[in-house]
Amino acid sequence: MMVMRTEWSFSLLGAALLVLLYVFGPAAQGQQTSSHKNYTVSIKGFKFVPEKLEVNAGDTITWKNEDIVPHIVTGDKFRSKSLDQGDSWTYTANQKGDFPYNCHFHPTMKGEAVVH
């Protein structure tokens, strides 16, 4: 009789733990359980390629300069360091919205990041 009561107690304890994990686990706290994506924008021929990029909040965008002249990626919410040929700079898109940007040195170079 004692063995049966102990097994039953452990089963009940296990079920209670599963309920607690479900109620108080990461999904219940609003934490994202999927991984974020990484995107690359090439800077070449005095253009951002792609010119418009759509990402989700939490994704990262890396700008890589393939031109022989330096560029600075500049938007209202971000600004890169001066990127020489071969340099890159990464930004994590945490805020939702439309974010136009350009090159500080070459203002006719324009791009846009749309964050969902």
N, C-alpha and C positions, 0 to 999 in steps of 0.2 A: 504494500500500500504506500509506503514512504517513497519508493522509487517512482511510482506512477505520479504521485503528487509533485515530486521534484521535476520530472519531465514536463508535466503540465505547466509548472511555474516558469520554466525556461522558455517554453513555447509562447506563453503569454508575454513574457518580458521581451522576446524577440519581435513579436507583433507590435508591441508598444513602441519599440525603437524604430521600426519601419515607419510607423505613423508619424513619429516626431521628425524623422529625416524628411519625410514628404512635406510636412507642414512648415518646417523651419529650414529646409534645404536651400541651395542657391537659387533655384527657380522662384521660390516664394519670396525671396528678398529682392527680386528684380535684377539679379545679376545675369549677365549674358553668358550662356554656356557654350556658344559656338565661337569659333576663332574668327578673328578679323582678317581681312584681306590686305595685301600690299599691292600698290599700283605704281607704275613708273611713267613719268612724263619725260620724254627726251627733249633736249634743247639742241636743235640742229637747223642750220640754214636760216638762223634768226627767226625761228618759229618754235612754239611749244607743240609737241606731238604726243598725244592728241591735244587739240586746242581746247576741247571741252571734255571733262571727265566726271562721271557720276559715280559716287562712292556712298557707303553707308557710314554712319557715325561710328567712330572707333577704328576705321580703316586708316592705313597710312599711305601717303603719297610721297614718292621720291622723285625729285627733279635731278636729272643727270645731264651735265653740260657736255655736248659732243662738238661744240663750236670751238674755234681757235681763240676766240675773244671771251673775256669774262662776262658773266650775267649775274644779276641779283633778282630773285623772284620776290615781287612785292605785291602784297594785298592789304586790305584793311585789317585783317586779323593775323597776318604773318609776314615775315620778311626773312629771307635767307641771308647767309653770309655771301660774300663775293665768290662765285663759282668759276674757277679757272677750268680749262679743258680737262675733262676726266673727273672733275669733282662732282659730288652729289650732295643733296640736302634733303632730309626727310621731315615731314610734318604729319602729325596725327590729327585727323579731322574729327574733333569731338563735338563741335557745334553744328547743328543742322542749318541749312540755308544755301544760298547761291553766293559764291565768293569769286568775283572777278579778280584777276591779277595781271600784272605786266612785268616787264623787265625794267628795273630802275635806270639802267644805262641806255636802253633802247625802248622807249615808251610805246612804240608802234607794235611791239611784240606783246600780244594779248592772249590770255587764256582764262578758263573758268573752271572752278571746282564746284560741283553741285553735291551737297551732302544731304542724304536722306536719313 
